[in-house]
Amino acid sequence: MAVAVGPGLGVEELSLLEKSLGLKKGNKYSSQGERKIPVLQTNNGPSLTGLTTIAMHLVKQAKQDQLLGSTAEEKAIVQQWLEYRVTQVDNQSSKEESRIILKDLNSYLEDKVYVTGNNFTLADILMYYGLHHIIADLTVQEKEKYLNVSRWFNHIQHYPDVGEIYSRLLDHRPVIQGEIRYFIKEFEEKRGFREVRVLENLKNTVFEANDQTLPKCEQVMHDSLNEALRRLQAGNNMINRLQQRDQEGKQLQTEKLMAGEKQRIAQWEEFLKEQHHLKAVVDEEHAKAMERLKEQYAIMEKDLIKHTL
């Protein structure tokens, strides 16, 4: 598999990039050297050389600097993958090297939507352009090995104008036809009527669920519901007994208080009666004592009169 960038391919990528960025056509491109390195002829100043250098210039010219990264870390990642595109993707020359690149990229994209993470950047565009002819040559089985790359590749190709690389860089209809033939052959030779068996097993599973599993589930649910109701009833009975005991305790306490109050009232009345009786006795004794004193005073007064005469 010849995977290096072909003659004029870098120039074609830059033309597509111009269109996707919304730039008007007018830049003049050429290529130099055996590797056909793209060169941009500028009207003012020296010419620009190299795919990534010119691509970054076009992004700035279109005032879409977000494609170069929004943070310092993101900018560094974009620059890293642009260099990877030129030094690794464009320099591979064998299927083994292509597999290594796809394997590394597949691992890298495991938790990422885009190359930099969650933001679409220039690195996604140029990596898509550089890997398109490699991924287009993969069989269905080979693509299944690189699910993360396939997901990313399919996502990028649906960006406006970016997916035009399909018609401009590679007529992929033979590849699709080959994949269709491979799929049919695989189905006929290896898979056979596996789908029919899967559907039959699924039908049997549904019938088994309806005949056995569902009744068991209903019985289990019924038993569980009865058990829950039984426990709820037991709980209600326990609460009722506790409330009854509480009411009985309060009633008993009230009766004790009432009995004690009645007893204290009776004792007080008895005490008052006793005090009244004692007062009467004391008054009687006091009256008797007063009579005796009067009699003694009378006697003493008579004796005093006798002595004075």
Phi, psi and omega in degrees: 000120177275110188248355178290157181297126183283175181300126176075001183292321177298321177296318179297320178298318181294324177295318177294321179297319176305313183294316181294333178275353180080021179275146176285145178293141181170341177286140180255124181246152172213178178226152182224153177077174180294330182276002178054051179292127183291146179229134177255120178274112180265150178286323181242122177091181183288161178286157179255139184236139176105140183299309184290322179299313181292321180298317178295323177297318180294321178299315179293324178296325178277359180057044176239056184299341179298338178289346178264359180116140182265338179236168180299320179294317180294321178298320179295321179294318178300313180297322180298315182283334173294319176293322178298320179302314185284318187275330184252303185297314183285344184258357180287148185223009181214162179296325180297317178295323177297318180297321180297316179297314180296321179296314179297316180294323179297318177294319182295323184274007185303319182244027183229147175273317179237176183299321181271356181129266184244003183240136178285128184223178178299330180299322178296318183296309184289326176293323177297313179300317185289330184263354187303311184292335178287311182292326180295333181274354182284147174279173179300316180297319180294322179294329179293337178287335185240063184295322181293320177294317180298318178298312179298316182299315180293325179293316183290322186291348178268000173290143181306129176072334180296319181290356180294347177304334179304309185276339185268325185259334186206127170276103191265007181300318176300324179296315180297318179298320178297319179295321179297315179297319179297318181297316180296317180296317179298320181295317183288319188273322189251317188273327178055232181259037182298322179298321179296318179294322178297316178295321178296317178297321178296318178297316179298322179296319179296315179298318179297321178296319180292322186276326188239305187296313182298314176301319178298317179297319179296318180295317179298316179297319179296314179297317180296320179295317178297318179297319178296319178295320179298315180294324178295318178296318177299320178296318178297318179297319179297318179296319179298319179295318179296318178296319179296316178297322180294317178296318178297319179296318178295319180296317179297318179295321178295318179297320178297319180295318180295317179297318178297322179295316178298319180297319180294323178295317179296318179296322180292318178296319177297321179296317180296318178300315181297319180294321178297318178296316179297323179296320180296318179297315181296318179297320180295315179297322180294320180294317178298318180296321179295321178296316180297320179296319179299317180296317180296317179299322180294316179297315181296324179293320178297315180298323182291323180292319179299316183291330180284335177280000000 
